[in-house]
Amino acid sequence: MCNLETEGTKHGCGHYIKTRTIRKIDCGSSRCLHSIRHPTDPSHDCSNSGCNRYLGPDRGETVTHTTADYCTQCEYWYRGPGSRPRK
């Protein structure tokens, strides 16, 4: 699997949200859809060859900004309407 080096924001909830991709680190596998070695010919069928469709975890995460605010996914559940007790 290919990986990325990214820059992003670290939120108060602990999540890191990517804001920019610095570079892609190529795995060099012909079975990785994102690799330069992946076949480009139309006869290649990824569904039968088991090609990896997803990138691996980020190889490097550079925090460019830190905020005490929660990310948008956590804001609803921990500080918004989703955090209110139900009857």
PASENU-79865 format. One record per residue (C-alpha): residue number from 1; y, z, x. Coordinates in nm, 2 decimals, always signed. Layout:
// PASENU-79865
    nr        Y        Z        X
   NUM        Y        Z        X
...
//
This chain:
// PASENU-79865
    nr        Y        Z        X
     1    +0.00    +0.00    +0.00
     2    +0.35    -0.08    +0.12
     3    +0.60    +0.20    +0.13
     4    +0.98    +0.23    +0.11
     5    +1.25    +0.42    +0.29
     6    +1.52    +0.52    +0.04
     7    +1.85    +0.71    +0.00
     8    +1.91    +0.92    -0.31
     9    +2.05    +1.23    -0.48
    10    +1.88    +1.57    -0.48
    11    +1.93    +1.74    -0.82
    12    +1.94    +2.11    -0.91
    13    +1.61    +2.08    -1.09
    14    +1.44    +1.97    -0.76
    15    +1.40    +1.60    -0.84
    16    +1.50    +1.33    -0.59
    17    +1.65    +1.02    -0.76
    18    +1.66    +0.70    -0.55
    19    +1.99    +0.53    -0.54
    20    +1.93    +0.27    -0.27
    21    +1.63    +0.11    -0.08
    22    +1.69    +0.10    +0.29
    23    +1.38    -0.10    +0.39
    24    +1.02    -0.18    +0.29
    25    +0.74    -0.09    +0.53
    26    +0.47    -0.36    +0.50
    27    +0.11    -0.24    +0.50
    28    -0.01    -0.58    +0.62
    29    -0.29    -0.60    +0.36
    30    -0.38    -0.92    +0.18
    31    -0.48    -0.71    -0.12
    32    -0.13    -0.56    -0.16
    33    +0.10    -0.75    -0.40
    34    +0.41    -0.64    -0.21
    35    +0.28    -0.74    +0.14
    36    +0.38    -1.05    +0.33
    37    +0.01    -1.12    +0.38
    38    -0.06    -1.14    +0.01
    39    -0.18    -1.49    -0.08
    40    +0.07    -1.71    -0.26
    41    -0.16    -1.99    -0.37
    42    -0.19    -2.02    -0.75
    43    -0.57    -2.01    -0.74
    44    -0.56    -1.64    -0.62
    45    -0.64    -1.41    -0.91
    46    -0.52    -1.05    -0.85
    47    -0.70    -0.91    -1.15
    48    -1.04    -1.00    -1.00
    49    -0.96    -0.92    -0.64
    50    -0.84    -0.56    -0.70
    51    -0.49    -0.62    -0.55
    52    -0.26    -0.31    -0.54
    53    +0.03    -0.36    -0.78
    54    +0.22    -0.05    -0.70
    55    +0.41    +0.08    -0.39
    56    +0.29    +0.39    -0.22
    57    +0.50    +0.71    -0.19
    58    +0.83    +0.68    -0.01
    59    +0.78    +0.70    +0.36
    60    +1.13    +0.84    +0.41
    61    +1.38    +1.00    +0.17
    62    +1.73    +1.05    +0.29
    63    +1.94    +1.28    +0.07
    64    +2.29    +1.14    +0.06
    65    +2.42    +1.37    -0.22
    66    +2.32    +1.71    -0.35
    67    +2.42    +1.83    -0.70
    68    +2.36    +2.14    -0.90
    69    +2.32    +1.93    -1.22
    70    +1.98    +1.86    -1.36
    71    +1.85    +1.50    -1.36
    72    +1.87    +1.31    -1.70
    73    +1.50    +1.37    -1.77
    74    +1.52    +1.75    -1.71
    75    +1.86    +1.80    -1.88
    76    +1.72    +1.75    -2.23
    77    +1.43    +1.99    -2.18
    78    +1.59    +2.27    -1.99
    79    +1.96    +2.27    -2.10
    80    +1.97    +2.04    -2.40
    81    +1.82    +2.02    -2.75
    82    +1.47    +2.03    -2.62
    83    +1.52    +2.38    -2.48
    84    +1.60    +2.55    -2.82
    85    +1.32    +2.76    -2.96
    86    +1.14    +2.61    -3.26
    87    +1.07    +2.80    -3.58
//
